[in-house]
Amino acid sequence: MNLKLSLDDVELFGSELNRPEGVMVSREGSIWCADGRGACTRIDSNGNSETLGDLGGMPNGICLSRDGSVVIANIGSGEVQRLFPDGRHELISDTMGGKRAACPNFPFIDKQGRLWVTNSTDLDRHIDAARFPIPDGSLYVIEGGESRVLAEGIRFANGVTLDEKEEYVYVAETQGHCILRYRIHDDGTIDRAEQYGPDLGDDALPDGVAFDSAGNLWVPLVSINTLAVITPDQEVVIALHDPEGKKLRRPTNICFGGDNLQTAYMGSLDGTSLLRFQVPCPGMPLIHQL
């Protein structure tokens, strides 16, 4: 399978977006992305957009529930929130294991309905942990209205996902320049971290993570305008590289939608549009796409 893509085949989708860090595609085909002005933007298949919600803070990673609501990790307010399609929102949690969640970064809902969330740092400002890395990031899970911390000591915990069989949970350790994974036990506890794949390089800062149906893990590298792929053999392939930042402008999260889930959408920190392109293998269906 050829995982290398051409920048010529990457198109800009949507316009006038503000820090569209997190992105997801609904079952019906609408594209949702985070909005740095304290909201989310919904974009239809023609690129027409509508901004919804008064969330405050800085919405970051997002995922979609089976009921069509958007779950948001608000890295600015310390809250995990739910946004409904009519613009209403509610608080899901602002704590993790009984203490304040300072910087929730990314949420992921598994097939059992558990909500996995990364907390980048215990510092009040996540940017401080990016500039002066310390191992105080964590992974927690919200289930039945309760939250519990499963892993700590992560150097800026970022994107999170589970594999198709939900045997492991994967976390982008941004300041560790690598991907971590943890085996999940039947009781919901996890093993100690192990590194998945090689070191990505001293200049490479992994942000989001998303599997395709062949078991390839797609990893935007926000610092070097690159999209990497870790194959099931744990080898790294560079799918896209844009050193001049013509299209990839600090890419963050990637998701799959469209016919047969073979259209990828990618968010960014500096772009005012999303990126859209075709991938060689369908994405792994998420719970809202099943």
C-alpha positions in Angstrom: 0.0 0.0 0.0 1.4 3.4 -1.0 0.9 5.8 1.9 2.7 8.7 0.3 0.5 11.5 -0.8 0.9 14.6 -3.0 0.4 18.1 -1.8 -1.2 18.8 -5.2 -4.1 16.5 -4.1 -4.7 18.3 -0.9 -7.5 21.0 -1.1 -8.6 23.6 1.3 -12.1 23.1 2.6 -14.2 25.7 4.5 -13.1 29.3 5.1 -12.7 31.9 7.8 -12.1 29.3 10.5 -10.4 30.2 13.8 -7.9 27.7 15.2 -9.7 24.6 13.8 -7.6 22.2 16.0 -10.1 19.4 16.4 -12.2 18.0 13.4 -14.7 15.2 13.0 -17.2 14.1 10.3 -20.7 13.1 11.3 -22.6 10.1 10.0 -24.7 12.4 7.8 -21.6 14.1 6.3 -21.4 17.3 8.2 -17.9 18.3 9.2 -17.4 19.7 12.7 -14.3 21.6 13.9 -13.3 23.4 17.1 -13.3 27.2 17.0 -10.8 29.2 19.0 -13.4 31.9 19.7 -15.1 29.5 22.2 -17.4 27.7 19.8 -17.6 25.0 17.2 -18.2 25.3 13.5 -20.4 23.0 11.4 -19.6 22.8 7.7 -21.8 21.2 5.1 -20.6 19.2 2.1 -20.5 22.4 0.0 -18.2 24.2 2.4 -20.9 26.5 3.9 -20.3 27.0 7.6 -22.3 27.8 10.8 -20.7 28.7 14.1 -22.5 27.3 17.2 -22.2 27.5 20.9 -21.0 29.8 23.6 -18.4 27.5 25.2 -15.8 30.0 26.5 -12.2 29.1 26.9 -10.5 27.5 23.9 -12.2 24.4 22.4 -9.5 21.9 21.3 -10.0 18.2 20.5 -13.5 17.0 19.7 -15.3 13.8 19.1 -18.9 12.9 18.2 -21.4 10.9 20.2 -23.9 8.4 18.7 -26.7 11.0 19.3 -24.9 13.6 17.1 -23.7 15.8 19.9 -20.1 17.1 20.0 -17.9 16.3 22.9 -15.2 19.0 23.4 -12.0 19.0 25.4 -11.8 22.7 26.3 -8.1 23.3 27.0 -8.8 26.9 27.9 -11.5 26.4 30.6 -10.5 23.0 32.0 -13.9 21.5 31.1 -15.1 18.6 29.0 -18.3 19.8 27.4 -21.1 18.6 25.2 -22.5 20.7 22.4 -25.9 19.9 20.9 -26.7 20.6 17.3 -29.1 23.4 18.3 -26.2 25.3 20.0 -27.0 24.3 23.6 -24.2 23.0 25.7 -23.7 21.3 29.0 -20.8 20.4 31.3 -19.7 16.8 31.3 -16.8 17.1 33.8 -14.2 19.6 35.0 -12.4 17.1 37.3 -10.3 14.0 36.9 -10.1 11.6 39.7 -11.3 14.2 42.2 -8.9 17.0 41.3 -9.3 19.8 38.8 -8.6 19.1 35.2 -6.4 22.0 34.2 -5.9 21.4 30.4 -8.1 18.7 28.8 -6.8 18.3 25.3 -8.6 15.5 23.4 -11.6 13.2 24.0 -12.4 9.8 22.5 -15.5 7.7 23.0 -15.1 3.9 22.7 -17.7 1.2 21.8 -18.6 0.7 25.5 -19.4 4.4 25.9 -16.4 5.2 28.0 -15.0 8.7 27.4 -11.2 8.8 27.3 -9.6 12.2 27.8 -6.0 13.5 27.8 -5.0 16.3 30.2 -1.9 17.9 28.7 -0.5 19.4 31.9 -1.4 20.4 35.5 -0.2 23.9 34.8 -2.8 26.6 34.3 -1.5 27.4 30.9 -0.8 24.6 28.5 1.6 26.7 26.5 4.0 26.8 29.5 4.2 23.0 29.4 5.0 23.2 25.6 7.8 25.7 26.1 9.2 24.0 29.2 8.3 20.3 29.1 7.5 18.6 32.3 6.1 15.1 32.7 2.8 16.1 34.3 0.3 15.1 31.6 -2.3 12.4 32.2 -4.9 10.1 30.8 -8.3 9.8 32.4 -11.6 8.1 31.7 -15.1 9.3 32.4 -17.7 6.6 32.9 -21.1 6.7 34.6 -20.6 10.3 35.6 -17.3 9.6 37.4 -13.8 10.3 36.3 -10.6 8.4 37.2 -7.0 8.9 36.3 -5.4 5.9 34.5 -2.0 7.1 33.6 0.3 10.0 34.7 3.8 11.3 33.9 3.1 12.0 30.2 5.2 14.8 28.6 2.3 16.8 27.2 -0.5 14.3 26.6 -2.2 15.1 23.3 -4.3 13.1 20.9 -5.9 9.8 22.1 -7.5 6.9 20.3 -8.2 3.2 20.7 -7.5 0.5 18.1 -10.3 -1.3 16.3 -10.4 -4.2 18.8 -10.0 -1.8 21.7 -7.1 -3.8 23.1 -4.9 -0.7 23.5 -5.3 3.0 24.1 -2.8 5.2 22.2 -1.7 8.7 23.3 0.5 11.2 21.5 3.2 12.3 23.9 4.0 15.5 22.2 7.1 16.6 24.2 8.3 13.0 24.2 8.3 13.0 20.4 6.6 9.7 20.2 3.3 7.7 20.6 2.6 5.8 23.8 0.2 2.9 24.1 -1.4 1.1 27.1 -3.0 -2.3 27.1 -6.6 -2.2 28.4 -7.7 -4.9 30.9 -11.3 -6.2 31.2 -11.8 -4.2 34.4 -10.9 -0.9 32.7 -7.5 -0.6 34.2 -4.4 -0.3 31.9 -0.8 -1.5 31.9 2.2 0.7 32.1 3.1 2.7 29.0 5.1 1.3 26.1 6.3 3.3 23.1 4.6 2.5 19.9 6.8 2.9 16.9 10.2 4.7 16.8 11.1 8.1 18.1 9.7 10.6 15.6 12.6 13.0 15.8 13.7 15.9 18.1 11.8 18.4 15.9 8.7 16.3 15.5 5.8 17.1 17.9 2.9 14.6 17.4 -0.5 16.0 17.9 -3.5 14.0 16.9 -3.8 10.2 16.2 -6.3 8.3 14.1 -6.4 4.7 12.8 -7.4 3.6 9.3 -9.0 0.2 8.8 -5.7 -1.4 7.9 -4.2 -0.6 11.2 -2.1 2.4 10.0 -1.9 5.1 12.6 -2.0 8.6 11.1 -0.1 11.2 13.1 0.0 15.0 12.2 3.3 16.5 13.3 2.3 20.0 14.3 5.9 21.4 14.5 7.2 20.5 11.1 4.1 20.7 8.8 4.1 17.0 8.3 1.7 14.1 8.3 3.3 10.8 9.3 1.9 7.3 9.4 3.0 4.5 11.7 2.3 1.1 10.0 1.3 -2.0 11.8 4.9 -3.1 11.6 5.7 0.1 13.6 7.6 1.7 10.7 7.1 5.4 9.9 6.1 6.7 6.5 5.9 10.4 5.7 2.7 10.8 3.9 2.8 14.6 3.5 5.5 17.2 4.1 5.0 20.9 3.5 8.2 22.7 4.7 7.0 26.1 3.4 3.6 25.8 5.0 1.7 26.4 1.8 -1.2 24.1 2.9 -0.2 22.4 6.1 0.0 25.2 8.7 0.8 23.5 12.0 -1.5 20.4 11.4 -3.1 18.9 14.4 -5.9 16.3 14.1 -7.1 14.1 11.3 -10.3 12.2 10.8 -12.1 10.2 8.1 -15.4 10.6 6.4 -17.1 10.6 2.9 -17.8 7.6 0.8 -16.2 4.5 2.3 -14.5 6.7 4.9 -11.7 7.4 2.4 -11.8 11.2 2.6 -9.5 12.6 5.2 -10.0 16.0 6.9 -7.2 17.6 8.9 -7.3 20.6 11.2 -4.5 23.0 12.2 -3.5 25.7 14.6 -2.7 28.4 12.0 -5.0 27.6 9.1 -8.3 29.3 8.4 -9.5 26.3 6.4 -9.5 22.5 6.9 -7.5 20.2 4.6 -9.3 17.6 2.6 -7.7 14.7 0.6 -8.2 11.1 -0.4 -6.4 8.3 1.4 -5.5 4.8 0.1 -7.4 2.9 2.8 -10.7 3.7 4.6 -10.6 5.1 8.0 -11.5 3.0 11.1 -15.2 3.7 11.8 -15.7 5.6 15.1 -18.8 4.9 17.3 -20.8 7.7 15.6 -20.1 6.1 12.2 -21.1 2.5 13.0 
